[in-house]
Amino acid sequence: MFRGTICRKLRQMPASRFRLGAVLGINQTLSWGMTFYLPAIIAAPVAASLGQSGFHILGAFSWGLLVAGACAPAVGKWIDRHGGRGALLASIVVIAFGQALLAVTPNLAVWYLGWTIIGIGMSMGLYDAAFATVGGLLGKQAGPSITGITLLAGFASSVFWTLGAALIGLLDWRGLLLAYAALMLLVNFPMVWLLVPPAPPRPHQDAAGGDMRQPPAYRQTLVLLGAFFALRWFITSAIAVHILPLLEGIHLTPAEAVGVAALIGPGQVAGRILEYIIGPRINLLTKARIGALLFPLGAGLLLFGGPLAATGFALFYGMSNGIMTINRGTLPLALFGAKGYARILGSLAVPVLLAQALAPTLTAPLVAALSALDVFLLSGAAAAVAVLFLLPLRLPH
């Protein structure tokens, strides 16, 4: 039934919108898979090769996220003035250069330099830039294309963890990085160059107006939305780093823990499919609130214990994250409109990327001190608090 519904909706979507969503979905799969999901594959062999601890190697990745957050507002303003195609193309070149530098790194200093460059590229080429590109081209009609982008990119971790694990044995970690740089330049770049149209430039004042000119309600909405996304991504990033030990801590076997964790990705895709199917029938804020509540509900299931409850948690948690990713593009567009959309996304990206970068380190002592069940329940409670930030929001008439 779901398959037939999706096919009908795709046939009803204008060809240009469908193509844009598909092309940017593939672009995001490649860009996320070869940057954000890269450390999981190469961190251990890089640490062994360079004679460094895993903490120092992964610290460079966190540093890259901080760099991306620092650059995001400026990137958003640039996209508002010039359109997103140029930013996406530049990001591909910058990321490929950073990957090539990592591939030849002789020491930790160059390793950090490589992640600094990749962080700049990530600020110009991940979800916020893709969403801003669609928003600049389609305006308030961008919602279905944003959902399509996240639906395809939801497979990035599964595809590139599998591909990376297969290739690293053949190429070593340095060869893998060079192969990824080649994929960025030979596949990702020409695809975006040929298939993503440039947006018409906008007058400088359309993008440059600061929040100080806006009424208090505008700033309040921006703060509430930023607080929701930051808190949710903080929790998600903390759980992602510790997921397997935490699942084993609620009395799952190692094999059961891996199996349950593997369901989170399909849960994300299922959440995005569900959002796509019910899209026009439910108010956007109502969908966002329901999606956000799935996480605390899933955490509550763990009180029943056992693999079945853990499976329910993984699916609910994944669905909540999948819907939240769509909301990151659609809620700002609906609440603020297309004018200045890229700048707003850039502003919202700052707390999100800071949360992603800091969460694993800041929560490590808490994870070590509490039981696994308490960590999950505390995370669910924090996710419930995050829902409160969505309650005062109202869509413009």
C-alpha positions as CSV (number, residue, x, y, z in Angstrom):
1,M,0.0,0.0,0.0
2,F,2.8,2.4,1.0
3,R,4.6,1.7,-2.3
4,G,1.6,2.5,-4.4
5,T,0.9,5.7,-2.5
6,I,4.5,6.9,-2.9
7,C,4.5,6.1,-6.6
8,R,1.2,8.0,-7.2
9,K,2.6,11.1,-5.3
10,L,5.8,11.0,-7.3
11,R,3.9,10.9,-10.6
12,Q,1.9,13.9,-9.4
13,M,5.0,15.9,-8.6
14,P,6.2,18.2,-11.5
15,A,9.2,16.7,-13.3
16,S,11.6,19.5,-12.3
17,R,10.7,19.2,-8.6
18,F,11.1,15.4,-8.7
19,R,14.4,15.7,-10.5
20,L,15.7,18.3,-8.1
21,G,14.8,16.2,-5.1
22,A,16.3,13.1,-6.6
23,V,19.6,14.8,-7.6
24,L,20.1,16.5,-4.3
25,G,19.1,13.3,-2.5
26,I,22.0,11.5,-4.2
27,N,24.2,14.5,-3.7
28,Q,23.5,14.4,0.1
29,T,23.9,10.7,0.3
30,L,27.4,11.1,-1.2
31,S,28.4,14.2,0.8
32,W,27.1,12.8,4.2
33,G,28.5,9.4,3.6
34,M,32.0,10.6,2.8
35,T,32.2,13.2,5.6
36,F,29.9,12.7,8.6
37,Y,30.0,8.9,8.5
38,L,33.6,8.6,7.6
39,P,35.2,8.5,11.1
40,A,33.3,5.3,12.0
41,I,35.3,3.5,9.3
42,I,38.7,5.1,9.5
43,A,39.2,6.3,13.1
44,A,40.7,3.0,14.4
45,P,43.2,2.4,11.6
46,V,44.2,6.0,11.5
47,A,44.9,6.0,15.2
48,A,47.0,2.9,14.9
49,S,48.9,4.3,11.8
50,L,49.7,7.7,13.3
51,G,50.3,6.3,16.8
52,Q,47.6,8.5,18.3
53,S,44.7,7.8,20.7
54,G,41.1,7.4,19.3
55,F,40.2,10.5,21.4
56,H,42.7,12.7,19.5
57,I,41.6,11.3,16.1
58,L,37.9,11.8,16.7
59,G,38.6,15.1,18.3
60,A,39.5,16.4,14.8
61,F,36.1,15.4,13.6
62,S,34.4,17.3,16.4
63,W,36.7,20.3,15.5
64,G,35.5,20.0,11.9
65,L,31.8,20.2,13.1
66,L,32.7,23.3,15.2
67,V,34.3,24.9,12.1
68,A,31.2,24.1,10.1
69,G,29.0,25.8,12.7
70,A,31.2,28.9,12.7
71,C,30.9,29.1,8.9
72,A,27.2,28.3,8.6
73,P,25.7,31.8,9.0
74,A,28.1,33.4,6.4
75,V,27.3,30.5,4.0
76,G,23.5,31.1,4.5
77,K,23.8,34.8,3.7
78,W,25.9,34.0,0.6
79,I,23.3,31.4,-0.6
80,D,20.5,33.9,-0.1
81,R,22.3,36.4,-2.4
82,H,23.6,34.0,-5.1
83,G,21.6,30.7,-4.9
84,G,22.8,27.3,-3.5
85,R,24.2,25.7,-6.6
86,G,27.5,27.5,-6.4
87,A,27.9,26.6,-2.7
88,L,27.2,23.0,-3.3
89,L,29.7,22.8,-6.1
90,A,32.3,24.6,-4.0
91,S,31.7,22.3,-1.1
92,I,32.4,19.2,-3.3
93,V,35.8,20.6,-4.3
94,V,36.7,21.7,-0.8
95,I,35.7,18.4,0.8
96,A,37.7,16.5,-1.9
97,F,40.7,18.6,-1.2
98,G,40.3,17.9,2.6
99,Q,40.0,14.2,1.9
100,A,43.1,14.2,-0.2
101,L,45.0,16.1,2.5
102,L,43.9,13.5,5.1
103,A,45.1,10.7,2.8
104,V,48.6,12.0,2.9
105,T,48.7,13.2,6.5
106,P,52.0,12.4,8.3
107,N,50.9,13.7,11.8
108,L,48.1,14.9,14.0
109,A,48.6,18.6,13.0
110,V,47.9,17.9,9.3
111,W,45.0,15.6,10.3
112,Y,43.4,18.5,12.1
113,L,44.1,20.8,9.2
114,G,42.3,18.3,6.9
115,W,39.2,18.2,9.1
116,T,39.3,22.0,9.2
117,I,39.0,22.1,5.4
118,I,36.3,19.4,5.4
119,G,34.4,21.3,8.1
120,I,34.3,24.4,5.8
121,G,33.1,22.1,3.0
122,M,30.4,20.6,5.2
123,S,29.1,24.1,6.0
124,M,28.6,24.7,2.3
125,G,27.3,21.3,1.2
126,L,25.2,19.3,3.7
127,Y,21.5,19.5,4.5
128,D,21.2,23.2,5.2
129,A,22.8,24.1,1.9
130,A,20.7,21.6,0.0
131,F,17.4,22.7,1.7
132,A,18.3,26.4,1.0
133,T,19.0,25.5,-2.7
134,V,15.5,24.0,-3.0
135,G,13.9,26.8,-1.1
136,G,15.6,29.4,-3.4
137,L,14.3,27.5,-6.5
138,L,10.8,26.4,-5.4
139,G,9.9,28.8,-2.5
140,K,7.1,27.5,-0.3
141,Q,6.6,24.6,-2.7
142,A,9.9,23.1,-1.6
143,G,8.4,20.8,1.1
144,P,8.0,17.6,-1.0
145,S,11.5,18.0,-2.5
146,I,13.0,18.4,0.9
147,T,11.3,15.2,2.1
148,G,12.6,13.4,-1.0
149,I,16.2,14.6,-0.3
150,T,16.1,13.3,3.3
151,L,14.4,10.1,2.1
152,L,17.3,9.2,-0.2
153,A,20.0,10.5,2.1
154,G,18.7,8.4,4.9
155,F,20.6,5.5,3.4
156,A,23.9,7.4,3.6
157,S,25.2,5.6,6.7
158,S,24.1,2.2,5.6
159,V,25.6,2.6,2.1
160,F,28.9,4.2,3.2
161,W,29.5,2.1,6.3
162,T,29.1,-1.0,4.1
163,L,31.1,0.4,1.2
164,G,33.8,1.8,3.4
165,A,34.2,-1.4,5.4
166,A,34.6,-3.3,2.1
167,L,37.0,-0.9,0.5
168,I,39.3,-0.2,3.4
169,G,40.5,-3.8,3.4
170,L,41.5,-3.4,-0.2
171,L,42.8,0.1,-0.3
172,D,43.9,0.9,3.3
173,W,42.5,4.1,4.9
174,R,44.7,6.4,2.8
175,G,43.5,4.7,-0.4
176,L,39.9,4.9,0.8
177,L,40.2,8.6,1.3
178,L,41.6,9.1,-2.2
179,A,38.9,7.0,-3.6
180,Y,36.3,9.2,-1.8
181,A,37.9,12.4,-3.1
182,A,37.7,10.9,-6.7
183,L,34.0,10.1,-6.2
184,M,33.3,13.6,-5.0
185,L,35.0,15.1,-8.1
186,L,34.0,12.6,-10.8
187,V,30.5,11.8,-9.7
188,N,29.1,14.3,-7.3
189,F,30.5,17.5,-8.9
190,P,29.3,16.8,-12.5
191,M,25.9,15.7,-11.3
192,V,25.3,18.9,-9.4
193,W,26.8,21.0,-12.2
194,L,24.6,19.5,-14.9
195,L,21.3,18.8,-13.1
196,V,20.9,21.5,-10.5
197,P,19.7,24.8,-12.0
198,P,21.2,28.1,-10.8
199,A,18.8,30.3,-8.8
200,P,18.2,33.9,-9.9
201,P,20.3,36.3,-7.8
202,R,18.4,38.3,-5.2
203,P,19.0,41.9,-4.2
204,H,21.5,42.3,-1.4
205,Q,18.9,43.7,1.1
206,D,16.7,40.6,0.8
207,A,19.4,38.4,2.4
208,A,21.2,40.9,4.6
209,G,18.5,42.1,6.9
210,G,19.5,41.2,10.4
211,D,17.3,39.8,13.1
212,M,17.5,43.2,14.9
213,R,15.1,44.6,12.4
214,Q,12.6,41.9,13.1
215,P,9.8,42.0,15.6
216,P,10.2,40.2,19.0
217,A,7.9,37.4,17.9
218,Y,10.2,36.6,15.0
219,R,13.2,36.4,17.3
220,Q,11.3,34.3,19.8
221,T,10.3,31.9,17.1
222,L,13.9,31.6,16.0
223,V,15.2,31.0,19.5
224,L,12.5,28.3,20.2
225,L,13.2,26.5,17.0
226,G,17.0,26.7,17.5
227,A,16.6,25.3,21.1
228,F,14.4,22.4,19.9
229,F,16.9,21.3,17.2
230,A,20.0,21.9,19.3
231,L,18.6,19.8,22.2
232,R,17.4,17.0,20.0
233,W,20.7,16.8,18.0
234,F,22.6,16.9,21.3
235,I,20.8,13.9,22.6
236,T,21.0,12.1,19.2
237,S,24.7,12.6,18.8
238,A,25.4,11.4,22.4
239,I,23.4,8.2,21.9
240,A,24.9,7.6,18.5
241,V,28.4,7.3,19.9
242,H,27.4,5.0,22.8
243,I,24.5,3.1,21.2
244,L,26.1,-0.5,21.2
245,P,27.4,-0.4,24.8
246,L,24.1,1.1,26.0
247,L,22.0,-1.6,24.3
248,E,24.2,-4.3,25.8
249,G,23.8,-2.5,29.1
250,I,20.0,-3.2,29.0
251,H,20.8,-7.0,28.9
252,L,21.0,-7.6,25.1
253,T,23.6,-9.9,23.8
254,P,26.2,-8.3,21.5
255,A,24.5,-9.8,18.4
256,E,21.1,-8.5,19.6
257,A,22.5,-5.1,20.2
258,V,23.9,-4.9,16.7
259,G,20.6,-6.1,15.3
260,V,18.6,-3.5,17.2
261,A,21.0,-0.7,16.4
262,A,20.7,-1.6,12.7
263,L,17.0,-0.9,12.8
264,I,17.5,2.8,13.6
265,G,18.3,3.6,10.0
266,P,15.3,1.8,8.5
267,G,13.2,3.6,11.2
268,Q,14.5,7.0,10.0
269,V,13.5,6.1,6.4
270,A,10.1,4.8,7.6
271,G,9.5,8.1,9.5
272,R,10.3,10.0,6.3
273,I,8.0,7.8,4.2
274,L,5.2,8.3,6.7
275,E,5.7,12.1,6.7
276,Y,5.6,12.1,2.9
277,I,2.4,10.1,2.8
278,I,0.4,12.0,5.3
279,G,2.1,15.3,4.4
280,P,-0.8,17.5,3.2
281,R,-3.4,16.0,5.6
282,I,-1.9,17.2,8.9
283,N,-0.8,20.6,10.0
284,L,3.0,20.9,9.8
285,L,3.6,21.8,13.4
286,T,1.3,19.0,14.6
287,K,3.4,16.5,12.5
288,A,6.5,17.9,14.1
289,R,5.2,17.6,17.6
290,I,4.0,14.1,17.0
291,G,7.3,13.1,15.5
292,A,9.2,14.7,18.4
293,L,7.1,12.7,20.9
294,L,8.0,9.4,19.3
295,F,11.5,9.5,20.9
296,P,10.3,9.7,24.6
297,L,7.6,7.1,23.8
298,G,10.2,4.8,22.5
299,A,12.4,5.3,25.5
300,G,9.4,4.5,27.7
301,L,9.1,1.1,26.0
302,L,12.5,0.1,27.4
303,L,10.9,-0.2,30.9
304,F,9.3,-3.4,29.7
305,G,12.7,-4.9,29.1
306,G,13.9,-7.5,26.5
307,P,14.7,-7.5,22.8
308,L,11.2,-6.7,21.7
309,A,11.0,-3.5,23.7
310,A,14.5,-2.5,22.5
311,T,13.3,-3.1,18.9
312,G,10.3,-0.8,19.5
313,F,12.7,1.8,20.9
314,A,15.0,1.7,17.9
315,L,12.1,2.1,15.4
316,F,10.4,4.9,17.3
317,Y,13.7,6.6,17.9
318,G,14.7,6.3,14.2
319,M,11.3,7.5,13.0
320,S,11.5,10.5,15.3
321,N,15.0,11.4,14.0
322,G,13.8,10.9,10.4
323,I,10.9,13.3,10.8
324,M,13.0,15.8,12.7
325,T,15.5,16.0,9.8
326,I,12.6,16.9,7.4
327,N,11.4,19.5,9.9
328,R,14.8,21.1,9.9
329,G,14.1,22.2,6.4
330,T,10.3,22.6,6.3
331,L,9.6,24.3,9.6
332,P,11.8,27.4,9.0
333,L,10.3,27.7,5.5
334,A,6.8,27.5,6.8
335,L,7.4,29.8,9.8
336,F,9.5,32.5,8.2
337,G,8.8,32.2,4.5
338,A,11.2,31.9,1.5
339,K,12.8,35.4,2.0
340,G,16.0,35.0,3.9
341,Y,15.5,31.3,4.2
342,A,19.1,30.3,3.7
343,R,20.3,32.9,6.2
344,I,17.8,31.5,8.8
345,L,19.0,27.9,8.1
346,G,22.6,29.1,8.6
347,S,21.7,30.7,11.9
348,L,19.9,27.5,13.1
349,A,22.8,25.4,12.0
350,V,25.1,27.0,14.6
351,P,23.6,25.5,17.7
352,V,22.9,22.2,16.0
353,L,26.5,21.7,14.9
354,L,27.8,22.9,18.3
355,A,25.5,20.3,19.9
356,Q,26.7,17.6,17.6
357,A,30.3,18.4,18.2
358,L,30.2,18.7,22.0
359,A,27.6,16.0,23.0
360,P,29.9,12.9,22.9
361,T,32.5,14.5,25.1
362,L,30.2,16.2,27.5
363,T,27.9,13.2,28.1
364,A,30.7,10.6,28.4
365,P,31.0,11.0,32.2
366,L,27.2,10.7,32.6
367,V,27.1,7.6,30.5
368,A,29.8,6.1,32.6
369,A,28.1,7.0,35.9
370,L,24.5,5.9,35.2
371,S,23.0,2.6,34.2
372,A,22.2,2.1,30.5
373,L,18.4,2.2,31.3
374,D,18.8,5.4,33.2
375,V,20.7,7.0,30.3
376,F,17.9,6.0,27.9
377,L,15.2,7.3,30.2
378,L,17.0,10.5,30.9
379,S,17.5,11.0,27.1
380,G,13.7,10.4,26.6
381,A,12.9,12.9,29.3
382,A,15.2,15.5,27.7
383,A,13.5,14.8,24.3
384,A,10.1,15.4,26.0
385,V,11.4,18.8,27.2
386,A,12.5,19.6,23.7
387,V,8.8,19.1,22.6
388,L,7.9,22.0,24.9
389,F,9.9,24.4,22.6
390,L,7.5,23.5,19.7
391,L,4.3,24.2,21.6
392,P,4.3,28.0,21.5
393,L,5.0,28.1,17.7
394,R,2.3,29.1,15.3
395,L,2.1,29.0,11.6
396,P,1.4,32.3,9.8
397,H,-2.1,32.7,8.4
